[in-house]
Amino acid sequence: MLALLALPACAGAQEAGSPPLRDYAIDVWTSRNGLPHNSLRDIAQTPEGHLWFATWEGLVRYNGLDFTVFDRSTRPGLLDNGVGALLVDRQGGLWISDSRGNIIRRSPDGQWQVWERQPHTPQVLIQAMQMDSHGRLWLLYEGKGIGYLGPDGNVVYQAPPPELPFALSFNRMVVDAQDRVWIGTLDGLVLRDTDGVLKRAPAGWGFGSGFVWPHRSPDGVMWIIAGERIYRLQDDGPELVQRLPGQIYLTAMLQDRHGDLWLGTESQGLLRISRHGLERLPAGLALPGGRVVSLREDAEGSIWVGANGGLYRLRETLFTSYTEQDGLSGDYVRTVLEDRTRGLWVGSASGLDRRGADGRFIRVQLNDRGGKAPSVLSLAQGLDGDLWVGTFGDGVFRLDPQGHPKRTYGTGDGMPGGNVRAISVDAQGVVWAGTQKGVVRIDAKGMSVPRVDGMPQGLVTAMAHDAQGNLWIGTVEGVRVLRGDRVQSIDLAALGGGRSVFGFQQVGQAMWISSDRGLYRYQDDTLSRVGLEQGMPVDTVFQLVPDRVGNVWISSNRGVLRTDMGMLNEVADGRAPRVEVERYNEIDGMANSQANGSSGPAALLRQDGSIWVATAGGLSTVDPLRLQRFRERLAPPAAIEDVQVDGTPIHWEGPRPSRIEGGRRLAVSFVGLSYLMSERIRYRTRLEGLDNTWVERGQQRSVEFIGLPPGDYTLHVSAAHPGGAWSDSEAIWTFSVQPFWWQRHSVRAVAALLLLAVLVALYRFLINRYKASNVRLEQRVGEATRDLQAQTVHLQALNSEKTDLVERLALQSEAFERQAREDALTGLANRRAFDEALARDFARSQRSRHPLCLVVLDVDHFKSVNDRHSHSVGDMVLGEVAQLLASACRDSDMPARTGGEEFALLLNDTRLEEAAQVCARLHGLFHDHPDWAGVPGLRVTFSAGLVELEAADRTPKLLYQRADRALYRAKSDGRDRTSIG
């Protein structure tokens, strides 16, 4: 039957198809993670990328990071919290039904239109919705029949005949290509044919009278599910495609882009039928239980599963991981080795395992003196095929190629006590073991200690033979190389401070050394380094492994790093300043991002081209050939989530530009709609009308503008995955800032006309007086002279008034400039002024070598202050925070509000210890401050990240990013604290 299910994949599917079900990463969300209710009745995705979930406590929108709930209490909101079904129409509108028979449509521009239940329609849950080719929205009323909402806005209701089992209707309804309506029930399948008559499906089809329901896949194929049987509907009737084993009730179905079938069940979770056969999720997963109600494949190919107990998502990942659930003896894996027969051996803190040809892990029966499995630290294969196993405290075991113990070398044989972290076999078959007290040599004569001056006498952490037969030895004090009968010492500390060595890898004529200060390359008697200062994201790296397509994979405590071998050499040669590195962790499929080192091999390249890495949470592997597919993932579309003016949300969506009053504080939140690497998405913005170029925001998801000059503006937001291209699908918002009344063109035109009229009238008046004075010159010389003097005084007064007006305009101009650099709410410097001060003091500190400290702090749980006490109380809290900051600063320090509840403090000529005291004093001031904003019992704290300018901080932005990461740690560690970066 599975052969019938070899469905053609869509054009976008990869030739390799989908991976096995166990290789998917699974993420889970419940009411603890922001869902208002754990039972998800339906899932939809609108064209811009948002995911929507129907729950009993409202409609939920998800952007990859945050859940937004729409219910009866929100604006816009619902008529009833119980959402029955969701449907996205061809125009991108989202249809929502509820438990009282109401219907709502949310248009792509955010407008909501409501169709309240009409008197002749049932006041019950609308279980399902489907659109036919005539634009009619078909509605399935729970237990009460069907109806449709016509294009004219009227609902046509069709009550069911009593002989049909609509009282047992199931929430599955399909409209096929002929506009026939198919309804599932617990007592057979019901059909509304093109003649409008409701009837049972033909008895000759053999569905019976049990649980039967329809499904239509994206390619238009009609499926009928009857109990545990799956039928495909052909022109001449149904064709049985699959009968699932056992008593299984299927409740949901999805055909994905690969053509695979995903099946939800009543009580047995999720199944899949694919080229791998009938698959189930691995046992032991803590997934939401109950009936699987809804399934959805999103635009990135992830599978979303809505169950009665919560929501979970399956996504393809670059890495695959193996843990105790897959048969490993333990998750804390220390070493991995592939033998010459392609067998894979895995050493962990719980013993030794071998992976068979069938992919299963088999424990190797290896016992220490106490009868327990030893902790395995190192592996190597001898020339005769025997396996050599180094342990923690139990010496070295020698096994035959099948894994049967042959001999143990312990303290009785001259083996030093402690652990054996490295083993290497030379070209003559001699085994070299690195112990806690130096190197020992094992050959046919037995065990011996090499007596060569300069050999290490302490802990050996890594060993490898190069192509010339020289033995490279890594210790916690650098590198020793045994070249015949002499030992060469290579000092890493002189170049970057390297000390502990964790691995060796020969590439061509160069030996690459992994250490606690990055990578070192020894080539042609010259040592060079690629470390943190050259772009490596971490200091400590364990093992470098080149693959066969030009990549280099590097294990570390903070994930697996990937870069290009050519780029590494360019940086080591000095031909390039920095190396570009991609970092992979749990979100990429690793069970644990902490790779293990100081054991060996800690990572390897297998003969099939795959990379395997030992981690603290199991064994992780990656196929480099799959990398390009993941790197070519489309950039996430950007979407504007929220616009606030002076802290108050506004409706910003619609065809017309928004109008913003002048002098307001404008805050815009945005997001990149990807659900695979949501936390890593980068953003950039450009405010047309103010910015000439794009401004990169890093992972910052909001932007704030204060005191924008009057004019028309268009905000552009673009997003990108790490290392990926910027999205062409920008979020765009057009708005205009209205001028103050004295800035309006009409007011200025009237003022100019009035001034002109006064001048013209004055001119005519003077001319008339002059003519009259000539006539009566002789008689009224004295009177004319007095009149002229009076007019002169009047003109001087007018000139004085004009001067005053010019001075007032200059003062207003200064006020506008101050508004552009000062936060209107707190009176502190704003982000623009702070960035200028940071750049200035950064340059001054670099020139003068004076210390400079930066504190980035964030008011803890500020959103709850706004939610519980109102935004006005929140604004008062921010003002009091600003006062405390200003009171704790010196004249040379600069406090600033950089956005929302985030502040910054720039401390000139201040060492890290002094800055920490300032932060501690601030914490005390916050704790001692009673009744914030006049609210009895209101307590406000802050979390802060503190950094001091270091040589590695090439730009102010890097200094600020370090402070921001320290702030994140302070939040993660419990808030109300300062974390030093």
Number of C-alpha atoms within 10 A of each C-alpha: 9 14 11 11 17 14 14 12 17 13 9 8 15 12 9 8 14 19 14 16 20 17 20 22 22 21 13 15 17 17 13 10 10 14 25 20 19 21 27 29 24 25 24 24 21 18 16 15 22 18 21 22 25 27 26 19 20 27 31 23 19 18 20 18 13 13 18 15 21 18 20 16 13 10 9 13 16 23 21 19 20 21 30 31 29 26 23 20 17 10 10 16 19 22 22 23 28 28 21 20 24 24 24 19 20 17 17 16 12 15 13 16 12 14 16 12 16 14 7 9 19 21 17 18 23 27 25 25 27 23 20 17 11 9 14 19 20 23 26 28 29 23 19 22 23 26 20 21 18 14 11 7 10 11 20 17 20 15 15 17 12 8 8 18 22 26 16 16 27 23 24 20 26 24 23 18 13 10 16 16 22 23 29 26 24 18 21 23 30 24 20 18 15 11 7 11 12 21 17 18 18 13 11 9 11 10 22 16 15 13 22 28 29 26 24 20 14 13 12 10 14 19 22 22 25 24 20 17 18 20 19 20 18 11 6 6 12 18 16 16 17 19 16 14 9 7 8 16 21 28 23 25 25 21 23 21 21 22 23 22 18 22 22 25 20 18 14 16 19 21 18 21 20 23 19 13 13 16 16 16 18 11 9 7 9 8 17 21 17 17 22 29 22 25 27 23 21 19 15 15 17 19 20 22 27 30 27 19 19 22 26 18 19 19 22 22 21 23 25 21 24 19 21 14 14 15 15 26 24 22 22 24 32 31 33 27 25 21 17 12 9 14 15 18 23 30 34 28 20 19 25 30 24 22 18 13 10 6 10 13 22 16 19 20 13 17 16 16 8 7 8 12 19 25 25 30 30 32 30 27 23 20 15 9 15 19 23 24 27 30 27 19 19 23 25 25 22 20 20 16 17 12 18 14 18 11 12 17 18 15 14 10 12 13 24 21 16 16 25 33 30 31 29 26 22 17 12 10 15 15 21 25 27 28 29 21 17 20 25 18 18 17 12 8 6 10 16 15 15 13 8 12 11 13 19 23 12 15 20 30 26 33 31 24 20 18 12 8 15 15 21 22 28 29 25 19 18 20 22 20 21 19 13 10 9 11 18 14 14 16 15 22 13 9 12 17 13 24 19 23 32 32 30 28 19 18 15 8 11 18 18 22 26 29 29 20 25 25 28 24 24 17 14 9 8 9 17 19 25 25 25 18 20 18 14 22 17 18 19 24 29 29 31 27 23 20 20 12 11 12 17 20 28 23 29 26 18 18 22 25 20 19 19 18 17 13 18 22 18 16 19 23 14 13 10 13 13 19 22 14 20 14 20 18 17 15 20 20 23 28 22 23 24 20 30 26 31 25 32 34 34 29 30 24 20 16 12 9 15 15 20 27 29 31 31 21 21 28 30 24 20 22 16 20 14 13 14 9 11 12 15 10 12 16 22 30 21 27 24 21 16 16 22 17 17 16 17 11 13 12 13 20 17 14 9 10 15 18 13 19 16 18 21 17 20 19 20 18 15 21 28 34 24 26 22 19 16 18 14 14 23 23 25 20 21 18 19 15 13 14 12 9 10 15 13 15 14 14 16 14 18 19 16 16 18 22 21 23 17 17 14 16 19 16 19 19 28 26 32 24 23 15 12 16 15 20 19 15 16 19 21 16 22 19 16 18 19 18 17 12 11 10 11 12 11 11 11 13 11 11 13 12 11 12 12 12 12 11 12 12 12 13 12 11 11 14 12 10 14 14 11 13 17 13 10 12 14 9 11 14 13 10 12 18 12 12 13 14 11 12 14 12 12 12 13 12 12 12 12 12 12 12 12 12 12 12 12 12 12 12 12 12 12 12 11 16 12 15 18 21 19 22 22 18 14 19 16 23 24 24 22 18 20 22 17 13 15 23 15 12 19 23 14 15 16 16 9 8 11 15 18 23 25 25 27 27 27 26 20 21 14 20 15 11 19 16 11 11 14 12 17 13 18 22 20 16 26 23 17 17 25 20 15 15 22 18 12 16 16 11 8 10 16 21 25 27 28 23 17 17 19 18 25 26 24 23 25 21 17 18 16 19 11 13 23 20 11 18 23 14 13 20 20 12 17 20 14 10 16 15 13 19 18 11 12 9 9 14 17 20 20 25 27 30 29 27 26 22 24 12 9 11 17 13 14 17 13 13 21 22 17 21 26 23 19 24 28 18 20 23 20 10 13 10 20 19 21 24 23 19 16
